[in-house]
Amino acid sequence: MIRFIKKFFDQNGHLARFRGLEVLKYIGPGLLVTIGFIDPGNWAADMAAGSMFGYSLLWVITLSTIMLIVLQHNVAHLGIATGLCLSEAANLHLKKWASRPILSTAIGASISTSIAEIMGGAIALNILFEVPIKIGSIIVCGIVWVMLLSNSYSRIEKWIIGFLAAIGLSFFYELFLVDVAWPDAIKGWIIPSFPHNSMLIIMSVLGAVVMPHNLFLHSEIIQSRQWNLKDEKIIKKQLDYEFTDTLLSMIVGWAINSALLLLAASVFYDKKIVVDDLQQAEQMLSPLLGKSAGVVFALALLFAGLASTITSAISGGSIFAGLYNEPYDIKDNHSRFGIGLSLLPALLIIFLISNPFQALIISQMILSVQLPFTIFLQLYLTSSKKVMGIYANKLSTTITISIIAAIVTVLNIILFIGFFSN
């Protein structure tokens, strides 16, 4: 944050001319990460949180986003300083007995993510065109596969930024239609509370915002600009502008996630309507707010499903390619196999499940269970001078990430105790 603010001032402390056009060259990777945590899994978690507990769980989105900014900046730092993604670095610097189990669970997290993303797009197709969920899932996978194989990374990035803009505009339009209790919302954003039977939802929201596959994804795509890793001045500038990209992108994600929960709390909570189905949410929005609200909701869901399925697939390709010490490359067979490994098992699971909404919630919980392993892996690598050289974590960064890892671990222990006590 301090580095971000300093860029606005010259060496004498005077306000400097901010070279906005130069910043724009660095904007993009963070937005691709952002689409991953406003995915359909988030929709399910946020709609459930708002409809069941009102504004009281907004603090989870705030906490998760702060944690996310720290983690995503740190893992992007790894990609810039080493030229390696998280998977490559783990495979190169850890013993196989340590790296393979972690990376295997990360692939499992990518599959779990893809379940939510594909199903979200399929639910949107069902709402808009009455396409059966299973057929819609095949259509979503087909569209994503074609887009990944036929488009360059730069085109994919532009598509996803467009999807993100459409989603954001959709939800801000929806918020104009409802009466938000802003004092309660502000209190919910900053004061933690744990309503009775809320732990599963808290974990789902946490898993939906701080996502393991996004850490792998960011460390990979941050290298898309093909920066010069030999010039320390360029690296330092990259780190400065990367933080700007990450900070602004995560704030966008925080706003959209908050808008989802605010919408659910404002429309459903006071009427004691518990949303346990995204189709139900659309059906209830239409009579309460007008038909246009339901259509906008479904279109935004479709954009979210397609865009987040793309990023989940890229993450799966990156993780699997890293097992062979290779970067993600859509023309490479290992990357393509990783994409298939992320999408096809998810599609198969979708064909076997009977409750799509509950599957979305559980998929987000699985992400939160895997998350500590990825965070501790990241912490080890970015704190190592052998791996990072002069760009290894400062003590304050190591302590901060350790606290985040501890919070996530404790929440998981509470979750398991809750399961066993029921």
GIRAHU-V257503 format. One record per pair of residues at least 24 apart in sequence whose ideal C-beta (glycine too) atoms are under 8 Angstrom apart, sorted by sequence separation. I is the first residue (numbers start at 1). J is the second residue. D is the distance in whole Angstrom. If there is no record, write none. Layout:
# GIRAHU-V257503
i->I j->J d->D
i->I j->J d->D
This chain:
# GIRAHU-V257503
i->314 j->339 d->7
i->316 j->341 d->6
i->317 j->342 d->7
i->313 j->339 d->5
i->316 j->342 d->3
i->375 j->401 d->7
i->379 j->405 d->6
i->315 j->342 d->7
i->316 j->343 d->7
i->218 j->246 d->8
i->313 j->342 d->5
i->375 j->404 d->7
i->376 j->405 d->6
i->312 j->342 d->6
i->313 j->343 d->6
i->375 j->405 d->4
i->37 j->68 d->7
i->372 j->405 d->6
i->375 j->408 d->6
i->309 j->343 d->8
i->372 j->408 d->5
i->371 j->408 d->5
i->372 j->409 d->5
i->33 j->72 d->6
i->368 j->408 d->7
i->372 j->412 d->7
i->30 j->72 d->7
i->368 j->411 d->7
i->369 j->412 d->6
i->209 j->253 d->8
i->368 j->412 d->7
i->369 j->415 d->8
i->29 j->76 d->7
i->368 j->415 d->8
i->209 j->257 d->7
i->208 j->257 d->8
i->365 j->415 d->7
i->157 j->224 d->7
i->153 j->221 d->7
i->189 j->258 d->7
i->154 j->224 d->8
i->153 j->224 d->5
i->41 j->113 d->7
i->44 j->116 d->7
i->39 j->113 d->7
i->41 j->116 d->3
i->40 j->116 d->5
i->41 j->117 d->7
i->44 j->120 d->8
i->36 j->113 d->8
i->39 j->116 d->6
i->40 j->117 d->6
i->43 j->120 d->7
i->185 j->262 d->6
i->39 j->117 d->5
i->278 j->356 d->8
i->40 j->119 d->6
i->41 j->120 d->7
i->277 j->356 d->7
i->278 j->357 d->6
i->40 j->120 d->2
i->185 j->265 d->8
i->277 j->357 d->5
i->39 j->120 d->7
i->40 j->121 d->7
i->276 j->357 d->5
i->180 j->262 d->5
i->276 j->358 d->7
i->278 j->360 d->8
i->40 j->123 d->7
i->168 j->252 d->7
i->175 j->259 d->6
i->178 j->262 d->8
i->171 j->256 d->6
i->174 j->259 d->7
i->178 j->263 d->6
i->180 j->265 d->8
i->181 j->266 d->7
i->180 j->266 d->5
i->168 j->255 d->7
i->172 j->259 d->7
i->175 j->262 d->6
i->179 j->266 d->6
i->164 j->252 d->7
i->168 j->256 d->5
i->171 j->259 d->4
i->175 j->263 d->6
i->178 j->266 d->4
i->167 j->256 d->6
i->171 j->260 d->7
i->174 j->263 d->5
i->178 j->267 d->6
i->171 j->263 d->7
i->221 j->314 d->7
i->217 j->311 d->6
i->220 j->314 d->7
i->220 j->315 d->8
i->214 j->311 d->8
i->217 j->314 d->6
i->113 j->211 d->7
i->213 j->311 d->8
i->217 j->315 d->4
i->220 j->318 d->4
i->213 j->312 d->6
i->216 j->315 d->5
i->113 j->213 d->5
i->214 j->315 d->7
i->217 j->318 d->7
i->109 j->211 d->8
i->110 j->212 d->8
i->213 j->315 d->4
i->216 j->318 d->6
i->109 j->212 d->4
i->110 j->213 d->5
i->213 j->316 d->7
i->216 j->319 d->5
i->109 j->213 d->6
i->223 j->327 d->7
i->106 j->212 d->6
i->110 j->216 d->8
i->213 j->319 d->8
i->216 j->322 d->8
i->106 j->213 d->7
i->220 j->327 d->7
i->220 j->328 d->5
i->106 j->216 d->6
i->174 j->285 d->8
i->178 j->289 d->7
i->177 j->289 d->5
i->177 j->290 d->7
i->174 j->289 d->7
i->177 j->293 d->6
i->174 j->293 d->6
i->174 j->296 d->6
i->173 j->296 d->6
i->174 j->297 d->7
i->32 j->157 d->6
i->35 j->160 d->5
i->31 j->157 d->8
i->38 j->164 d->8
i->55 j->181 d->7
i->170 j->296 d->5
i->58 j->185 d->6
i->62 j->189 d->5
i->170 j->297 d->7
i->29 j->157 d->8
i->32 j->160 d->6
i->35 j->163 d->7
i->61 j->189 d->8
i->62 j->190 d->7
i->28 j->157 d->5
i->31 j->160 d->7
i->35 j->164 d->5
i->38 j->167 d->6
i->55 j->184 d->5
i->59 j->188 d->6
i->63 j->192 d->7
i->86 j->215 d->6
i->87 j->216 d->6
i->170 j->299 d->7
i->171 j->300 d->7
i->31 j->161 d->5
i->34 j->164 d->6
i->54 j->184 d->7
i->55 j->185 d->5
i->58 j->188 d->4
i->59 j->189 d->6
i->86 j->216 d->5
i->89 j->219 d->8
i->170 j->300 d->4
i->57 j->188 d->7
i->58 j->189 d->5
i->59 j->190 d->6
i->85 j->216 d->6
i->55 j->187 d->7
i->56 j->188 d->5
i->59 j->191 d->6
i->28 j->161 d->7
i->31 j->164 d->6
i->55 j->188 d->4
i->59 j->192 d->5
i->86 j->219 d->4
i->87 j->220 d->8
i->166 j->299 d->7
i->167 j->300 d->5
i->170 j->303 d->8
i->54 j->188 d->8
i->59 j->193 d->7
i->85 j->219 d->4
i->86 j->220 d->8
i->166 j->300 d->7
i->84 j->219 d->8
i->85 j->220 d->4
i->57 j->193 d->8
i->167 j->303 d->5
i->56 j->193 d->5
i->166 j->303 d->5
i->167 j->304 d->6
i->57 j->195 d->8
i->85 j->223 d->7
i->56 j->195 d->6
i->71 j->210 d->7
i->79 j->218 d->7
i->75 j->215 d->5
i->79 j->219 d->4
i->83 j->223 d->6
i->163 j->303 d->4
i->167 j->307 d->8
i->57 j->198 d->7
i->64 j->205 d->7
i->68 j->209 d->6
i->78 j->219 d->5
i->79 j->220 d->7
i->163 j->304 d->7
i->53 j->195 d->5
i->56 j->198 d->8
i->60 j->202 d->6
i->64 j->206 d->5
i->68 j->210 d->5
i->72 j->214 d->7
i->76 j->218 d->5
i->80 j->222 d->6
i->67 j->210 d->5
i->72 j->215 d->7
i->75 j->218 d->5
i->76 j->219 d->7
i->79 j->222 d->4
i->80 j->223 d->7
i->163 j->306 d->7
i->164 j->307 d->7
i->57 j->201 d->7
i->61 j->205 d->7
i->65 j->209 d->6
i->71 j->215 d->6
i->75 j->219 d->5
i->79 j->223 d->5
i->163 j->307 d->4
i->53 j->198 d->6
i->57 j->202 d->6
i->60 j->205 d->5
i->64 j->209 d->4
i->52 j->198 d->8
i->60 j->206 d->6
i->64 j->210 d->5
i->72 j->218 d->5
i->76 j->222 d->4
i->83 j->229 d->5
i->80 j->227 d->7
i->82 j->229 d->8
i->160 j->307 d->5
i->53 j->201 d->7
i->57 j->205 d->6
i->61 j->209 d->6
i->81 j->229 d->8
i->159 j->307 d->7
i->49 j->198 d->8
i->52 j->201 d->7
i->60 j->209 d->8
i->80 j->229 d->8
i->160 j->310 d->7
i->127 j->278 d->8
i->159 j->310 d->8
i->160 j->311 d->7
i->49 j->201 d->5
i->127 j->279 d->6
i->239 j->391 d->8
i->48 j->201 d->6
i->49 j->202 d->8
i->126 j->279 d->7
i->81 j->235 d->7
i->156 j->310 d->6
i->213 j->367 d->8
i->49 j->204 d->8
i->80 j->235 d->6
i->123 j->278 d->5
i->127 j->282 d->5
i->212 j->367 d->6
i->45 j->201 d->7
i->48 j->204 d->7
i->49 j->205 d->6
i->123 j->279 d->6
i->208 j->364 d->4
i->211 j->367 d->5
i->235 j->391 d->8
i->204 j->361 d->5
i->207 j->364 d->4
i->80 j->238 d->5
i->120 j->278 d->7
i->156 j->314 d->8
i->207 j->365 d->6
i->210 j->368 d->8
i->212 j->370 d->5
i->216 j->374 d->7
i->45 j->204 d->4
i->46 j->205 d->7
i->80 j->239 d->6
i->205 j->364 d->8
i->207 j->366 d->7
i->208 j->367 d->7
i->212 j->371 d->5
i->215 j->374 d->5
i->44 j->204 d->8
i->45 j->205 d->5
i->201 j->361 d->8
i->204 j->364 d->4
i->207 j->367 d->4
i->211 j->371 d->8
i->215 j->375 d->8
i->200 j->361 d->7
i->203 j->364 d->8
i->204 j->365 d->5
i->207 j->368 d->3
i->210 j->371 d->6
i->212 j->373 d->8
i->45 j->207 d->8
i->46 j->208 d->7
i->77 j->239 d->6
i->80 j->242 d->6
i->144 j->306 d->7
i->148 j->310 d->7
i->203 j->365 d->5
i->206 j->368 d->5
i->207 j->369 d->8
i->212 j->374 d->4
i->41 j->204 d->8
i->42 j->205 d->8
i->45 j->208 d->4
i->143 j->306 d->6
i->147 j->310 d->6
i->215 j->378 d->6
i->44 j->208 d->8
i->204 j->368 d->7
i->207 j->371 d->7
i->77 j->242 d->8
i->140 j->305 d->6
i->144 j->309 d->5
i->148 j->313 d->6
i->200 j->365 d->7
i->203 j->368 d->5
i->206 j->371 d->8
i->41 j->207 d->8
i->42 j->208 d->4
i->76 j->242 d->5
i->140 j->306 d->7
i->144 j->310 d->5
i->148 j->314 d->7
i->41 j->208 d->5
i->42 j->209 d->7
i->127 j->294 d->8
i->128 j->295 d->8
i->141 j->309 d->7
i->145 j->313 d->8
i->39 j->208 d->7
i->73 j->242 d->7
i->140 j->309 d->6
i->144 j->313 d->6
i->73 j->243 d->5
i->76 j->246 d->6
i->128 j->298 d->5
i->37 j->208 d->6
i->127 j->298 d->4
i->128 j->299 d->7
i->37 j->209 d->5
i->37 j->210 d->8
i->73 j->246 d->5
i->37 j->211 d->6
i->72 j->246 d->5
i->73 j->247 d->8
i->124 j->298 d->5
i->127 j->301 d->7
i->128 j->302 d->7
i->36 j->211 d->6
i->124 j->299 d->7
i->36 j->213 d->7
i->37 j->214 d->7
i->69 j->246 d->6
i->124 j->301 d->4
i->125 j->302 d->7
i->153 j->330 d->8
i->36 j->214 d->5
i->69 j->247 d->6
i->72 j->250 d->7
i->123 j->301 d->7
i->124 j->302 d->4
i->121 j->301 d->8
i->33 j->214 d->5
i->36 j->217 d->7
i->69 j->250 d->5
i->120 j->301 d->6
i->121 j->302 d->6
i->124 j->305 d->6
i->149 j->330 d->7
i->68 j->250 d->6
i->123 j->305 d->8
i->148 j->330 d->6
i->121 j->304 d->8
i->122 j->305 d->7
i->33 j->217 d->6
i->120 j->304 d->6
i->121 j->305 d->3
i->32 j->217 d->7
i->33 j->218 d->5
i->65 j->250 d->6
i->68 j->253 d->8
i->120 j->305 d->4
i->121 j->306 d->5
i->65 j->251 d->8
i->119 j->305 d->8
i->118 j->305 d->7
i->30 j->218 d->8
i->33 j->221 d->8
i->65 j->253 d->7
i->117 j->305 d->6
i->120 j->308 d->7
i->121 j->309 d->6
i->29 j->218 d->6
i->32 j->221 d->6
i->65 j->254 d->4
i->117 j->308 d->4
i->118 j->309 d->6
i->148 j->339 d->6
i->29 j->221 d->5
i->62 j->254 d->7
i->65 j->257 d->8
i->116 j->308 d->8
i->117 j->309 d->4
i->29 j->222 d->5
i->61 j->254 d->6
i->145 j->339 d->8
i->29 j->224 d->6
i->113 j->308 d->8
i->114 j->309 d->6
i->117 j->312 d->5
i->28 j->224 d->7
i->61 j->257 d->5
i->61 j->258 d->6
i->114 j->312 d->5
i->145 j->343 d->7
i->210 j->408 d->7
i->26 j->225 d->7
i->113 j->312 d->4
i->114 j->313 d->7
i->144 j->343 d->7
i->25 j->225 d->7
i->58 j->258 d->6
i->61 j->261 d->7
i->110 j->312 d->6
i->113 j->315 d->7
i->114 j->316 d->7
i->141 j->343 d->5
i->206 j->408 d->7
i->58 j->261 d->6
i->141 j->344 d->8
i->57 j->261 d->7
i->58 j->262 d->8
i->110 j->315 d->5
i->111 j->316 d->7
i->206 j->411 d->6
i->55 j->261 d->8
i->110 j->316 d->4
i->141 j->347 d->6
i->55 j->262 d->7
i->203 j->411 d->6
i->107 j->316 d->6
i->110 j->319 d->6
i->138 j->347 d->7
i->202 j->411 d->7
i->203 j->412 d->7
i->50 j->260 d->7
i->55 j->265 d->5
i->137 j->347 d->6
i->46 j->257 d->6
i->50 j->261 d->4
i->54 j->265 d->5
i->26 j->238 d->7
i->30 j->242 d->8
i->49 j->261 d->6
i->50 j->262 d->7
i->53 j->265 d->8
i->107 j->319 d->5
i->203 j->415 d->5
i->29 j->242 d->8
i->33 j->246 d->8
i->47 j->260 d->6
i->50 j->263 d->7
i->51 j->264 d->5
i->106 j->319 d->5
i->107 j->320 d->7
i->137 j->350 d->5
i->31 j->245 d->8
i->46 j->260 d->4
i->47 j->261 d->8
i->50 j->264 d->3
i->51 j->265 d->7
i->55 j->269 d->8
i->137 j->351 d->8
i->26 j->241 d->4
i->30 j->245 d->4
i->34 j->249 d->5
i->38 j->253 d->6
i->42 j->257 d->6
i->46 j->261 d->4
i->49 j->264 d->7
i->50 j->265 d->4
i->54 j->269 d->4
i->199 j->414 d->6
i->200 j->415 d->7
i->25 j->241 d->8
i->26 j->242 d->6
i->29 j->245 d->6
i->30 j->246 d->5
i->33 j->249 d->6
i->34 j->250 d->7
i->37 j->253 d->5
i->47 j->263 d->8
i->48 j->264 d->8
i->50 j->266 d->8
i->53 j->269 d->7
i->54 j->270 d->8
i->103 j->319 d->6
i->134 j->350 d->7
i->199 j->415 d->6
i->27 j->244 d->8
i->28 j->245 d->7
i->30 j->247 d->8
i->33 j->250 d->8
i->43 j->260 d->6
i->47 j->264 d->5
i->51 j->268 d->4
i->52 j->269 d->7
i->133 j->350 d->7
i->134 j->351 d->6
i->23 j->241 d->6
i->26 j->244 d->7
i->27 j->245 d->5
i->30 j->248 d->7
i->31 j->249 d->5
i->34 j->252 d->6
i->38 j->256 d->5
i->42 j->260 d->7
i->46 j->264 d->7
i->50 j->268 d->7
i->51 j->269 d->6
i->200 j->418 d->7
i->22 j->241 d->8
i->26 j->245 d->5
i->30 j->249 d->3
i->34 j->253 d->4
i->38 j->257 d->6
i->50 j->269 d->6
i->103 j->322 d->7
i->199 j->418 d->5
i->30 j->250 d->7
i->37 j->257 d->7
i->103 j->323 d->6
i->23 j->244 d->6
i->27 j->248 d->7
i->31 j->252 d->7
i->47 j->268 d->8
i->27 j->249 d->8
i->38 j->260 d->8
i->51 j->273 d->6
i->52 j->274 d->6
i->51 j->274 d->5
i->100 j->323 d->8
i->133 j->356 d->6
i->51 j->275 d->4
i->50 j->275 d->8
i->118 j->343 d->7
i->48 j->274 d->8
i->48 j->275 d->6
i->47 j->275 d->5
i->48 j->276 d->7
i->114 j->342 d->5
i->118 j->346 d->6
i->122 j->350 d->7
i->113 j->342 d->8
i->114 j->343 d->6
i->118 j->347 d->6
i->111 j->341 d->7
i->47 j->278 d->7
i->87 j->318 d->6
i->91 j->322 d->6
i->107 j->338 d->8
i->110 j->341 d->8
i->111 j->342 d->6
i->115 j->346 d->4
i->119 j->350 d->6
i->87 j->319 d->5
i->90 j->322 d->7
i->91 j->323 d->6
i->110 j->342 d->5
i->114 j->346 d->4
i->118 j->350 d->6
i->7 j->240 d->6
i->85 j->318 d->5
i->87 j->320 d->8
i->88 j->321 d->8
i->89 j->322 d->8
i->91 j->324 d->8
i->92 j->325 d->6
i->123 j->356 d->6
i->44 j->278 d->6
i->47 j->281 d->5
i->87 j->321 d->7
i->88 j->322 d->4
i->91 j->325 d->6
i->107 j->341 d->6
i->111 j->345 d->5
i->112 j->346 d->8
i->115 j->349 d->6
i->43 j->278 d->6
i->87 j->322 d->2
i->107 j->342 d->7
i->111 j->346 d->5
i->115 j->350 d->6
i->3 j->239 d->8
i->4 j->240 d->8
i->86 j->322 d->7
i->87 j->323 d->7
i->3 j->240 d->6
i->7 j->244 d->7
i->85 j->322 d->6
i->88 j->325 d->6
i->119 j->356 d->5
i->40 j->278 d->7
i->88 j->326 d->7
i->111 j->349 d->8
i->4 j->243 d->6
i->88 j->327 d->7
i->3 j->243 d->6
i->4 j->244 d->6
i->119 j->359 d->7
i->120 j->360 d->7
i->119 j->360 d->6
i->85 j->327 d->6
i->4 j->247 d->6
i->85 j->328 d->7
i->116 j->359 d->8
i->115 j->359 d->6
i->116 j->360 d->5
i->115 j->360 d->8
i->1 j->247 d->7
i->116 j->363 d->5
i->115 j->363 d->5
i->116 j->364 d->7
i->113 j->363 d->7
i->112 j->363 d->5
i->112 j->366 d->4
i->113 j->367 d->6
i->112 j->367 d->6
i->109 j->366 d->7
i->43 j->301 d->6
i->108 j->366 d->8
i->109 j->367 d->5
i->112 j->370 d->8
i->40 j->301 d->6
i->43 j->304 d->7
i->109 j->370 d->4
i->108 j->370 d->7
i->109 j->371 d->8
i->40 j->304 d->6
i->106 j->370 d->7
i->39 j->304 d->6
i->40 j->305 d->5
i->105 j->370 d->5
i->109 j->374 d->8
i->38 j->304 d->6
i->39 j->305 d->7
i->106 j->373 d->8
i->39 j->307 d->8
i->40 j->308 d->7
i->105 j->373 d->6
i->106 j->374 d->6
i->35 j->304 d->7
i->39 j->308 d->3
i->38 j->308 d->8
i->102 j->373 d->5
i->35 j->307 d->5
i->36 j->308 d->6
i->102 j->374 d->7
i->35 j->308 d->5
i->39 j->312 d->8
i->36 j->311 d->5
i->102 j->377 d->5
i->35 j->311 d->6
i->36 j->312 d->7
i->33 j->311 d->8
i->32 j->311 d->6
i->36 j->315 d->8
i->94 j->377 d->8
i->94 j->380 d->8
i->90 j->377 d->6
i->86 j->374 d->8
i->93 j->381 d->6
i->86 j->377 d->7
i->90 j->381 d->7
i->93 j->384 d->7
i->86 j->378 d->6
i->89 j->381 d->5
i->93 j->386 d->7
i->93 j->387 d->5
i->86 j->381 d->7
i->89 j->387 d->6
i->78 j->378 d->7
i->75 j->378 d->5
i->78 j->381 d->6
i->71 j->375 d->7
i->74 j->378 d->7
i->78 j->382 d->5
i->77 j->382 d->6
i->82 j->387 d->6
i->82 j->388 d->7
i->71 j->378 d->7
i->75 j->382 d->7
i->81 j->388 d->5
i->74 j->382 d->6
i->81 j->389 d->7
i->78 j->387 d->8
i->78 j->388 d->7
i->81 j->391 d->4
i->77 j->388 d->8
i->80 j->391 d->8
i->44 j->357 d->6
i->48 j->361 d->6
i->77 j->391 d->7
i->45 j->360 d->8
i->44 j->360 d->4
i->45 j->361 d->6
i->43 j->360 d->8
i->44 j->361 d->6
i->41 j->360 d->5
i->45 j->364 d->5
i->74 j->393 d->7
i->40 j->360 d->6
i->44 j->364 d->7
i->41 j->363 d->6
i->42 j->364 d->8
i->41 j->364 d->5
i->74 j->397 d->7
i->41 j->367 d->8
i->74 j->401 d->6
i->70 j->400 d->6
i->71 j->401 d->7
i->70 j->401 d->7
i->71 j->404 d->7
i->70 j->404 d->6
i->67 j->404 d->5
i->67 j->407 d->7
i->67 j->408 d->8
